[in-house]
């Protein structure tokens, strides 16, 4: 049975700015503080679109949904004690910016460890969503998402 976690936060930035910060691997180094974030392979139809692969230490991820300003999803290809991981980030315009819905589903790699891993994954999703919201609300022009 897959486990699922989700969180919702708000950013004062518009959806297109929030989306770029999710889609551009190198931007994760700024808002999520993953210093080794980089794109490995371009997408099938666009550089950061479907099929693109990025390495955000310690994980390797592939983009599986790319609907600019609305929905970005990725799956875990390698890294971590989980398998069948999928994360969906849905963006909704709001009066004062963007509502960010970040959810994930996963299976534990080692049977019986799901109850231990669920709060860890939930904490990571909260950390990412809050970091994204805070950064995009005050993002400097030097951020990789703007290049």
ROSE-4610 file (N, C-alpha, C; in Angstrom, 1 decimal, always signed):
// ROSE-4610
residu = [X/X/X/X/X/X/X/X/X/X/X/X/X/X/X/X/X/X/X/X/X/X/X/X/X/X/X/X/X/X/X/X/X/X/X/X/X/X/X/X/X/X/X/X/X/X/X/X/X/X/X/X/X/X/X/X/X/X/X/X/X/X/X/X/X/X/X/X/X/X/X/X/X/X/X/X/X/X/X/X/X/X/X/X/X/X/X/X/X/X/X/X/X/X/X/X/X/X/X/X/X/X/X/X/X/X/X/X/X/X/X/X/X/X/X/X/X/X/X/X/X/X/X/X/X/X/X/X/X/X/X/X/X/X/X/X/X/X/X/X/X/X/X/X/X/X/X/X/X/X/X/X/X/X/X/X/X/X/X/X/X/X/X/X/X/X/X/X/X/X/X/X/X/X/X/X/X/X/X/X/X/X/X/X/X/X/X/X/X/X/X/X/X/X/X/X/X/X/X/X/X/X/X/X/X/X/X/X/X/X/X/X/X/X/X/X/X/X/X/X/X/X/X/X/X/X/X/X/X/X/X/X/X/X/X/X/X/X/X/X/X/X/X/X/X/X/X/X/X/X/X/X/X/X/X/X/X/X/X/X/X/X/X/X/X/X/X/X/X/X/X/X/X/X/X/X/X/X/X/X/X/X/X/X/X/X/X/X/X/X/X/X/X/X/X/X/X/X/X/X/X/X/X/X/X/X/X/X/X/X/X/X/X/X/X/X/X/X/X/X/X/X/X/X/X/X/X/X/X/X/X/X/X/X/X/X/X/X/X/X/X/X/X/X/X/X/X/X/X/X/X/X/X/X/X/X/X/X/X/X/X/X/X/X/X/X/X/X/X/X/X/X/X/X/X/X/X/X/X/X/X/X/X/X/X/X/X/X/X/X/X/X/X/X/X/X/X/X/X/X/X/X/X/X/X/X/X/X/X/X/X/X/X/X/X/X/X/X/X/X/X/X/X/X/X/X/X/X/X/X/X/X/X/X/X/X/X/X/X/X/X]
num = [1/1/1/2/2/2/3/3/3/4/4/4/5/5/5/6/6/6/7/7/7/8/8/8/9/9/9/10/10/10/11/11/11/12/12/12/13/13/13/14/14/14/15/15/15/16/16/16/17/17/17/18/18/18/19/19/19/20/20/20/21/21/21/22/22/22/23/23/23/24/24/24/25/25/25/26/26/26/27/27/27/28/28/28/29/29/29/30/30/30/31/31/31/32/32/32/33/33/33/34/34/34/35/35/35/36/36/36/37/37/37/38/38/38/39/39/39/40/40/40/41/41/41/42/42/42/43/43/43/44/44/44/45/45/45/46/46/46/47/47/47/48/48/48/49/49/49/50/50/50/51/51/51/52/52/52/53/53/53/54/54/54/55/55/55/56/56/56/57/57/57/58/58/58/59/59/59/60/60/60/61/61/61/62/62/62/63/63/63/64/64/64/65/65/65/66/66/66/67/67/67/68/68/68/69/69/69/70/70/70/71/71/71/72/72/72/73/73/73/74/74/74/75/75/75/76/76/76/77/77/77/78/78/78/79/79/79/80/80/80/81/81/81/82/82/82/83/83/83/84/84/84/85/85/85/86/86/86/87/87/87/88/88/88/89/89/89/90/90/90/91/91/91/92/92/92/93/93/93/94/94/94/95/95/95/96/96/96/97/97/97/98/98/98/99/99/99/100/100/100/101/101/101/102/102/102/103/103/103/104/104/104/105/105/105/106/106/106/107/107/107/108/108/108/109/109/109/110/110/110/111/111/111/112/112/112/113/113/113/114/114/114/115/115/115/116/116/116/117/117/117/118/118/118/119/119/119/120/120/120/121/121/121/122/122/122/123/123/123/124/124/124/125/125/125/126/126/126/127/127/127/128/128/128/129/129/129/130/130/130/131/131/131/132/132/132/133/133/133/134/134/134/135/135/135/136/136/136/137/137/137/138/138/138/139/139/139/140/140/140/141/141/141/142/142/142/143/143/143/144/144/144/145/145/145/146/146/146/147/147/147]
x = [+0.8/+0.0/+0.9/+0.7/+1.5/+1.2/+2.1/+2.0/+1.8/+1.1/+1.0/+1.1/+1.7/+1.8/+1.5/+1.1/+0.8/+0.9/+1.1/+1.1/+0.7/+0.2/-0.2/+0.3/+0.9/+1.5/+1.2/+1.4/+1.2/+2.5/+2.6/+3.7/+3.1/+3.9/+3.4/+3.8/+4.5/+4.9/+3.8/+3.8/+2.8/+3.2/+2.2/+2.5/+3.6/+3.8/+4.9/+6.3/+6.4/+7.7/+7.9/+6.9/+7.0/+7.3/+6.6/+6.9/+8.3/+8.9/+10.3/+11.2/+10.9/+11.8/+11.7/+10.6/+10.5/+11.2/+11.0/+11.4/+12.9/+13.5/+15.0/+15.7/+16.4/+17.1/+18.1/+18.8/+19.9/+19.3/+18.0/+17.3/+17.1/+17.0/+16.9/+18.1/+19.2/+20.4/+20.1/+19.3/+19.0/+17.9/+16.8/+15.6/+15.5/+16.1/+16.1/+17.4/+18.4/+19.8/+20.4/+20.1/+20.8/+21.9/+23.2/+24.2/+24.6/+24.3/+24.6/+23.5/+22.5/+21.4/+21.8/+21.5/+21.8/+21.0/+20.8/+20.0/+21.0/+20.6/+21.4/+21.0/+19.7/+19.3/+18.1/+18.0/+16.9/+15.7/+14.5/+13.3/+13.0/+12.0/+11.7/+11.3/+10.5/+10.1/+10.5/+11.0/+11.5/+12.6/+13.5/+14.7/+14.4/+13.4/+13.1/+11.7/+11.2/+9.9/+9.9/+8.9/+8.7/+9.9/+10.3/+11.5/+12.8/+12.8/+14.1/+14.5/+15.8/+16.4/+17.3/+17.1/+17.9/+18.5/+19.6/+20.2/+20.2/+19.4/+19.4/+19.8/+21.0/+21.6/+20.7/+20.6/+21.2/+20.4/+19.3/+18.4/+18.7/+18.1/+18.1/+16.6/+16.1/+14.6/+14.3/+13.1/+12.7/+11.4/+11.2/+10.0/+8.9/+7.8/+6.7/+5.4/+5.4/+4.3/+4.8/+4.5/+5.1/+4.0/+3.3/+2.2/+2.5/+3.3/+3.8/+2.8/+3.2/+2.4/+1.2/+1.1/+0.0/+0.4/+1.2/+1.5/+2.9/+3.7/+5.0/+5.0/+5.5/+5.6/+6.9/+7.4/+8.7/+8.6/+9.4/+9.6/+11.0/+11.2/+12.6/+13.1/+14.3/+15.0/+16.0/+16.6/+17.6/+17.8/+18.2/+18.5/+17.4/+17.9/+16.9/+16.4/+15.8/+15.3/+13.8/+13.4/+12.0/+12.1/+10.9/+10.8/+9.4/+9.2/+7.9/+7.5/+8.5/+8.2/+7.8/+6.7/+6.2/+5.8/+6.2/+5.8/+5.1/+4.0/+3.2/+3.1/+3.4/+3.3/+2.3/+1.2/+0.1/+0.0/-0.1/-0.1/-1.4/-2.0/-3.2/-3.0/-3.5/-3.4/-4.2/-3.7/-4.4/-4.4/-5.3/-5.3/-4.0/-3.2/-1.9/-0.7/-0.9/+0.2/-0.2/+0.3/+0.1/-0.1/-1.1/-1.3/-0.5/+0.4/+1.2/+0.7/+0.3/-0.1/+1.0/+1.7/+2.8/+2.5/+2.4/+2.1/+3.1/+3.1/+4.0/+3.4/+3.7/+3.4/+4.7/+4.7/+5.9/+5.7/+6.6/+6.6/+8.0/+8.0/+9.3/+10.1/+11.4/+12.2/+12.4/+12.4/+12.5/+11.1/+10.4/+9.1/+9.1/+8.0/+7.8/+8.3/+9.0/+9.6/+8.7/+7.6/+6.8/+6.3/+5.9/+5.4/+6.6/+7.8/+8.9/+9.3/+9.2/+9.5/+8.5/+7.2/+6.2/+6.4/+6.7/+6.9/+8.2/+9.2/+10.4/+10.1/+9.3/+9.0/+8.0/+7.1/+6.2/+7.0/+8.0/+8.8/+9.6/+10.1/+10.8/+9.9/+8.7/+7.8/+7.4/+7.2/+6.9/+8.1/+9.3/+10.5/+10.6/+10.4/+10.5/+9.5/+8.2/+7.2/+7.3/+7.7/+7.9/+9.1/+10.2/+11.4/+11.1/+10.3/+9.9/+9.1/+8.1/+7.2/+8.0/+8.8/+9.6/+10.5/+11.2/+12.2/+11.5/+10.5/+9.9/+9.2/+8.9/+8.3/+9.3/+10.6/+11.7/+12.9/+12.7/+13.7/+14.6/+15.9/+16.8/+16.9/+17.2/+17.4/+18.5/+19.4/+20.6/+20.2/+19.0/+18.6/+18.6/+19.1/+19.1/+17.7/+16.7/+15.3/+15.0/+15.8/+15.5/+16.4/+17.2/+18.1/+17.6]
y = [-1.2/+0.0/+1.2/+2.1/+3.4/+4.3/+5.0/+6.1/+7.4/+8.3/+9.7/+10.7/+11.9/+13.0/+14.3/+15.3/+16.6/+17.7/+18.9/+20.2/+21.3/+22.3/+23.5/+24.8/+25.6/+26.9/+27.9/+29.2/+30.3/+31.1/+31.6/+32.4/+33.7/+34.8/+36.1/+36.3/+35.3/+35.4/+34.8/+35.2/+34.7/+33.2/+32.4/+31.0/+30.8/+31.7/+31.4/+31.5/+32.4/+32.5/+31.3/+30.8/+29.6/+28.4/+28.3/+27.1/+27.1/+28.2/+28.2/+27.8/+28.1/+27.7/+26.2/+25.6/+24.1/+23.4/+24.0/+23.3/+23.5/+24.5/+24.8/+24.1/+23.0/+22.3/+23.1/+24.0/+24.8/+25.8/+26.2/+27.1/+26.4/+25.1/+24.3/+24.6/+24.9/+25.3/+26.5/+27.4/+28.7/+28.5/+28.0/+27.9/+26.7/+25.6/+24.3/+24.0/+24.8/+24.7/+23.3/+22.8/+21.6/+22.1/+22.2/+22.8/+22.1/+20.8/+20.0/+19.8/+20.7/+20.6/+20.9/+20.0/+20.3/+19.4/+19.9/+19.1/+18.2/+17.0/+16.0/+15.8/+15.8/+15.6/+16.5/+17.0/+17.8/+16.9/+17.6/+16.9/+16.5/+15.8/+15.3/+16.5/+17.4/+18.5/+19.9/+20.0/+21.3/+21.0/+21.9/+21.6/+21.0/+21.6/+21.1/+20.4/+20.0/+19.4/+17.9/+17.2/+15.8/+15.0/+14.1/+13.3/+13.9/+15.1/+15.7/+15.0/+15.0/+14.3/+15.3/+15.4/+16.2/+15.5/+15.9/+15.4/+16.4/+16.2/+17.0/+16.2/+16.3/+15.4/+15.2/+13.9/+12.7/+12.0/+12.6/+11.9/+12.2/+11.4/+11.6/+11.4/+12.5/+12.6/+12.8/+12.4/+12.6/+13.3/+14.3/+15.0/+14.2/+14.1/+13.2/+14.1/+15.3/+16.2/+17.6/+18.3/+19.7/+20.5/+21.2/+22.1/+23.5/+24.3/+25.6/+26.4/+26.9/+27.7/+26.9/+25.6/+24.9/+23.6/+22.8/+21.4/+20.9/+20.5/+19.9/+18.6/+17.5/+16.3/+15.6/+14.9/+14.1/+12.8/+11.9/+10.6/+10.4/+9.6/+9.3/+8.2/+8.4/+7.3/+6.6/+7.3/+6.8/+7.7/+7.0/+7.8/+7.6/+7.3/+7.3/+5.9/+5.8/+4.5/+4.2/+4.9/+4.7/+4.3/+3.8/+3.4/+3.9/+3.9/+4.3/+5.7/+6.6/+7.9/+8.8/+9.5/+10.5/+11.7/+12.9/+14.1/+15.0/+15.5/+16.4/+17.8/+18.8/+20.2/+20.9/+21.3/+22.0/+23.4/+24.3/+25.7/+26.3/+27.2/+27.9/+29.4/+30.2/+31.6/+32.0/+32.9/+33.5/+35.0/+35.6/+37.1/+37.7/+37.1/+37.7/+36.9/+36.0/+35.3/+33.9/+32.9/+31.5/+30.6/+29.7/+28.6/+27.4/+26.8/+25.7/+24.5/+23.5/+22.2/+21.2/+20.7/+19.7/+18.4/+17.4/+16.1/+15.0/+13.9/+12.8/+11.5/+10.5/+9.1/+8.3/+7.2/+6.4/+5.0/+4.1/+2.8/+2.7/+2.1/+1.9/+0.9/+1.1/+0.1/-1.2/-1.0/-2.1/-2.3/-3.4/-3.7/-3.4/-2.8/-2.6/-1.2/-0.4/+0.8/+2.0/+1.8/+2.9/+3.9/+3.3/+4.2/+5.1/+4.6/+5.5/+6.5/+6.1/+7.0/+8.0/+7.8/+8.7/+10.1/+10.2/+11.5/+12.2/+11.4/+12.0/+12.6/+11.8/+12.4/+13.6/+13.5/+14.6/+15.9/+15.7/+16.8/+17.4/+16.5/+17.0/+17.8/+17.3/+18.0/+19.4/+19.4/+20.7/+21.7/+21.1/+22.0/+22.5/+21.7/+22.1/+23.2/+22.9/+23.8/+25.2/+25.2/+26.4/+27.2/+26.5/+27.1/+27.7/+27.0/+27.5/+28.8/+28.8/+29.9/+31.1/+30.9/+32.0/+32.6/+31.8/+32.3/+33.0/+32.5/+33.1/+34.4/+34.6/+35.9/+37.0/+36.7/+37.7/+37.3/+36.6/+36.1/+37.2/+37.1/+38.1/+37.8/+38.8/+38.7/+37.7/+37.5/+36.6/+35.1/+34.8/+33.4/+32.7/+31.4/+30.7/+30.5/+30.6/+30.5/+31.6/+32.7/+33.9/+33.9/+32.9/+32.8/+32.0]
z = [+0.0/+0.0/+0.0/-0.9/-1.0/+0.2/+0.6/+1.6/+0.9/+1.4/+0.8/+1.9/+1.5/+2.3/+1.4/+2.1/+1.3/+2.3/+1.7/+2.4/+1.5/+2.0/+1.2/+1.9/+1.1/+1.5/+0.5/+0.9/+0.0/-0.3/-1.5/-1.9/-2.4/-2.2/-2.7/-4.2/-4.7/-6.1/-7.0/-8.3/-9.2/-9.6/-10.1/-10.4/-11.4/-12.4/-13.4/-12.7/-11.7/-11.0/-10.1/-9.4/-8.6/-9.4/-10.6/-11.4/-11.9/-12.3/-12.8/-11.7/-10.5/-9.4/-9.1/-9.5/-9.3/-10.5/-11.7/-13.0/-13.2/-12.7/-13.0/-11.8/-12.1/-11.1/-10.3/-11.0/-10.4/-9.4/-9.5/-8.6/-7.2/-7.2/-5.9/-5.0/-5.6/-4.7/-3.9/-4.4/-3.8/-2.7/-3.1/-2.2/-1.4/-1.8/-1.0/-0.3/-0.7/-0.2/-0.5/-1.7/-2.2/-3.1/-2.7/-3.4/-4.7/-4.8/-6.0/-7.0/-7.0/-7.9/-9.3/-10.3/-11.7/-12.6/-13.8/-14.8/-15.5/-15.7/-16.4/-17.8/-18.1/-19.5/-19.8/-21.0/-21.4/-21.6/-21.6/-21.8/-23.2/-23.5/-24.9/-25.8/-25.3/-26.2/-25.7/-24.5/-24.0/-23.0/-22.8/-21.9/-20.6/-19.9/-18.5/-18.5/-19.6/-19.7/-19.5/-19.9/-19.8/-20.2/-19.3/-19.6/-19.2/-18.8/-18.3/-17.0/-16.8/-15.6/-14.9/-13.6/-12.8/-11.6/-11.2/-10.0/-8.9/-7.8/-6.7/-5.5/-5.1/-4.2/-3.0/-2.6/-3.1/-4.1/-4.6/-5.5/-7.0/-7.8/-9.3/-9.6/-10.3/-10.6/-12.1/-12.5/-13.8/-13.8/-14.7/-14.8/-15.5/-14.9/-15.5/-15.8/-15.3/-15.6/-15.7/-16.8/-17.0/-17.7/-16.8/-17.3/-16.7/-17.4/-16.9/-16.1/-15.0/-14.1/-13.4/-13.6/-13.0/-12.3/-13.0/-12.4/-12.9/-11.9/-12.1/-11.3/-11.9/-11.1/-11.5/-10.6/-10.8/-10.1/-10.6/-9.9/-9.5/-8.5/-8.0/-8.8/-9.4/-10.2/-9.3/-8.4/-7.5/-6.3/-5.2/-4.0/-2.9/-1.7/-0.6/-0.3/+0.9/+1.3/+0.9/-0.2/-0.7/-2.1/-2.6/-4.0/-4.5/-5.8/-6.4/-5.9/-5.7/-5.2/-6.4/-6.2/-7.1/-6.3/-6.8/-6.1/-7.2/-6.8/-7.6/-6.9/-7.7/-7.2/-8.1/-7.4/-8.2/-7.7/-8.6/-8.3/-8.7/-7.8/-8.1/-7.9/-8.8/-8.6/-7.4/-6.7/-5.5/-5.6/-4.8/-4.8/-4.5/-3.6/-3.2/-3.7/-4.7/-5.3/-5.8/-5.1/-5.5/-4.3/-4.4/-3.4/-4.0/-3.2/-3.6/-2.9/-3.6/-3.1/-3.5/-2.5/-2.8/-2.1/-2.9/-2.4/-2.9/-2.2/-2.7/-2.2/-3.1/-2.7/-2.8/-2.0/-2.0/-1.4/-1.6/-0.9/-0.2/+0.9/+1.6/+0.8/+0.7/+0.1/+0.9/+2.3/+3.2/+3.8/+3.6/+4.2/+5.7/+6.1/+7.5/+8.0/+7.1/+7.5/+7.1/+6.5/+6.0/+7.1/+8.3/+9.4/+9.9/+9.8/+10.2/+9.1/+7.9/+6.8/+6.5/+6.7/+6.4/+7.0/+8.3/+8.9/+8.4/+8.0/+7.4/+6.0/+5.2/+3.9/+4.0/+5.0/+5.2/+5.6/+6.5/+6.9/+5.8/+4.9/+3.7/+2.8/+2.5/+1.7/+2.3/+3.6/+4.2/+4.1/+4.3/+4.2/+2.8/+1.8/+0.4/+0.1/+0.4/+0.1/+0.8/+2.1/+2.8/+2.2/+1.9/+1.4/+0.0/-0.8/-2.1/-2.0/-1.1/-0.9/-0.4/+0.6/+1.2/+0.1/-0.6/-1.6/-2.7/-3.3/-4.4/-4.1/-2.9/-2.4/-2.4/-2.4/-2.3/-3.1/-4.2/-5.0/-5.7/-5.6/-6.2/-7.7/-8.5/-9.9/-10.3/-9.4/-9.6/-9.5/-9.1/-9.0/-10.3/-10.3/-11.6/-12.3/-11.5/-12.1/-13.1/-13.0/-13.9/-15.1/-15.3/-16.5/-17.6]
